[in-house]
Amino acid sequence: MVLEVAILNIKKGLSVGFENNFKKAEIIISSMKGYMSHELKKCIEQNDKYILLVNWETIEDHEIGFRQSEEYQKWKALLHHFYEPFPTVEHYR
């Protein structure tokens, strides 16, 4: 199992829109091959900051299966315009 970790800094004042779009986007990611589970947590100290944790069977399921899919383009359209700066994504064993 591989844990994907992304710190998401959302443009000021757009957290409600982000959360609404994330509800749509999580349906996309949860349907992908190799997806196991995910959690989105809101930061207590910083209102427009989140952490996204996604468990994948393999890193390839995330990096190739998801990121190179048509579904990723839908995910991107729903979420990427909220980020500032664009998040760094790391993987852990």
Beta strands, then each sheet from edge to edge (+ up, - down):
strand 1: 2-9
strand 2: 35-42
strand 3: 49-56
strand 4: 89-92
sheet 1: 2+ 3- 1+ 4-
end
